[in-house]
């Protein structure tokens, strides 16, 4: 097993917590480094998602739990965060105002 082998579980819950947003403004010059708009958008999404994940970890908005098996000495690391899909995020936006 490695960190590339993982399991994802999703549990629906009432939304409570923080709405974390991250934005960046890119110049037209930076945009011209890509052949297509689709390449640019995909690059931007991946870069922003990585920065957002870094912020979430650094500010402890995600929980990590470590469990070690006494049988085979393997370690299971579980992380969880409360997230909402785009279709439901407007609830948090309205609450923020």
C-alpha positions, 0 to 999 in steps of 0.5 A: 500500500502507498499514499496513492492507494486511498479510500474516500467516504462522503457523509451528508451533514448540515453545513456549519463552519467557515467558507474559505475562498482564494482568488488570484488575478493573472495578467494577460501576459501570463495567460498567453503562456498557454495554447488554449483557454482550456489549458489555461483554465485547467492550470489555474484550477489546479494551482488555486486548488493546491494553494487552497489545500495548503491554506486549509492544512496550515490553518487546521481546517482539516483533521488528521487521525493516525491509527497504527495496527499492532498486528502488522504495524501498518499505519492508517492516516485519515483526514476529513474536512467539511465541504460542499459542492458548487450547487450548495455553496450558495447557502454559505455565501448567503450566510456570510452576508 
